């Protein structure tokens, strides 16, 4: 049950934060979450989110 809840929360976070920052290819983070798990989807999204924040003035 905790894996399902974590995946749903990650999906919500990816779409809300990704839309706010106008990030592209959000489906990659959802696919990595579904194929491997939250242990890949969340760090990958946070890495790309940080890069997006650093490039934005």
ZIHUSUL-V999236 format. One line per field, one symbol per residue. phi: phi as a letter, one per 30 degrees, with the letter a starting at -180 (. if undefined). psi: psi as a letter, one per 20 degrees, with the letter a starting at -180 (. if undefined). Layout:
phi=???
psi=???
This chain:
phi=.dddddddddddddddddddchdchddddddddddckddcddddddddddddddddd
psi=hhgggggggggggghghhhhilqrlhhhhgghghggahiggghgghghgggghhip.
